[in-house]
């Protein structure tokens, strides 16, 4: 066997070892991803909620005001939040109509 063939055999063996190592690492990453999928999805939902609250300060202030002013329990709070939400949507739609006419 020539030196070139011997070197080629070593390279091919090393390549096989590396490919096996890569496959093992892919399996490990897949297992880690499976374990972290649910907690990261929950964190994403929390971030989305925070972005929504940050982009709608009027809505947050309205809910806080309802909570402080109306102490009628959970049902009263839900009713108040629903009214504020409907009012908020009405006002944003009305302002959009006004701005489109200008």
C-alpha positions in Angstrom: 0.0 0.0 0.0 1.4 3.3 -1.0 1.7 6.3 1.4 -1.0 8.1 -0.5 -3.4 5.2 -0.1 -2.6 4.9 3.6 -3.2 8.6 4.1 -6.5 8.4 2.2 -7.6 5.5 4.3 -6.8 7.4 7.5 -8.7 10.4 6.2 -11.7 8.3 5.3 -11.7 6.7 8.8 -11.4 10.1 10.4 -14.3 11.3 8.3 -16.4 8.3 9.4 -15.6 9.0 13.0 -16.6 12.6 12.6 -19.8 11.8 10.8 -20.8 9.4 13.7 -19.9 12.1 16.2 -22.0 14.6 14.2 -25.0 12.2 14.2 -24.7 11.7 18.0 -24.5 15.5 18.6 -27.6 16.0 16.4 -29.5 13.5 18.5 -28.4 15.3 21.7 -29.5 18.7 20.3 -32.9 17.2 19.3 -33.4 15.8 22.8 -32.5 19.2 24.4 -34.8 21.0 21.9 -37.7 18.7 22.9 -37.2 19.4 26.6 -37.0 23.2 26.1 -39.8 23.5 23.5 -42.7 24.0 26.0 -40.9 26.4 28.4 -39.6 28.5 25.5 -43.1 28.6 23.9 -44.5 29.8 27.2 -41.8 32.5 27.4 -42.6 33.6 23.9 -46.3 33.9 24.8 -45.3 36.0 27.9 -43.2 38.3 25.7 -46.0 38.7 23.2 -48.3 39.6 26.1 -45.8 42.2 27.4 -45.5 43.7 23.9 -49.3 43.9 23.6 -49.5 45.6 27.0 -46.7 48.0 26.2 -48.2 48.9 22.9 -51.7 49.5 24.4 -51.1 51.7 27.5 -54.6 53.2 27.4 -56.1 49.7 27.7 -53.8 48.9 30.6 -54.7 52.2 32.3 -58.4 51.5 31.8 -58.2 48.1 33.3 -56.2 49.4 36.3 -58.8 52.2 36.7 -61.6 49.7 36.6 -59.9 47.5 39.2 -59.4 50.5 41.6 -62.8 52.2 41.0 -65.1 49.2 40.7 -64.7 46.7 43.5 -67.5 44.4 42.4 -65.3 41.2 42.4 -64.2 39.2 39.4 -67.5 39.3 37.5 -67.6 43.1 37.7 -63.9 43.3 36.7 -64.5 41.0 33.7 -67.6 43.0 32.7 -65.7 46.3 33.0 -62.7 44.9 31.0 -65.1 43.8 28.3 -66.7 47.3 28.1 -63.3 49.0 28.1 -62.1 46.6 25.3 -65.2 47.3 23.2 -64.8 51.1 23.8 -61.1 50.9 22.9 -61.9 49.1 19.6 -64.7 51.6 18.8 -62.4 54.6 19.5 -59.6 53.2 17.4 -61.9 52.3 14.5 -63.5 55.8 14.8 -60.1 57.5 14.8 -59.0 55.4 11.8 -62.0 56.6 9.9 -61.4 60.2 10.8 -57.7 60.0 9.8 -58.6 58.4 6.5 -60.9 61.3 5.7 -58.2 63.9 6.3 
